[in-house]
């Protein structure tokens, strides 16, 4: 059974992260499934994609069960290159992409959500990078997305803050585009239907003018993140962060 599903209705493609029992945490198989779905959807005639998660969360980030496997450089490179391919595919998608955040979007899950042209969330949604809690820096283009939306100074501070913000604060910060009291997928679908009534081809021209100019910068950030993550995974703080997470205790970081 695939951990990523999709359907097409009325010129709108819905893509669902479908691993609800793990809060849609992304493992290697799920990332591969997502890339395969994006490659298929890119070729259809729909003009809008809505990305959402099944169950109580949008995405809890990378599955921590992969941490031990990441000791193998080949496995690590394979996963990170798949992450890179996914976010580049979403960023350069010749369609309008809307991410619909219910529940939490953290770590890589937040990076994934921020690839979208529009980000919709509820008041109760929780957004955070949280990588620093396990001694890591953001990946999945997280540095690029945060700088685009927050500016460098606030992006750094948000990344370092080890906190999640709710939907209202995320809207004030500019981290999301729309706050809704409806079900997020319902709201996203209404937005998509409205877009289909206006010259969406002109919208896509504007999108690609911006994105074609900036894609090399995104690739720079992705490459730097892959190298930084590999170095950080060998630090004592990372080992302590993972141990504390698994043991459900507060980490005791030493700065090394």
Secondary structure, DSSP 8 states (H G I E B T S, - for coil): --SEEEEEETTEEEEEE--GGGTT-B-HHHHHHHHHHHHHHHTSS-SEEEEEESTT-SB--B-GGGTTGGGSHHHHHHHHHHHHHHHHHHHT-SSEEEEEE-SEEETHHHHHHTTSSEEEEETT-EEE--GGGGT----TTHHHHHHHHH-HHHHHHHHHT---EEHHHHHHHTS-SEEESS-HHHHHHHHHHHHTTS-HHHHHHHHHHHHHHHHHHHHHHHHHHHHHHHHHTTSHHHHHHHHHHHHTS-------
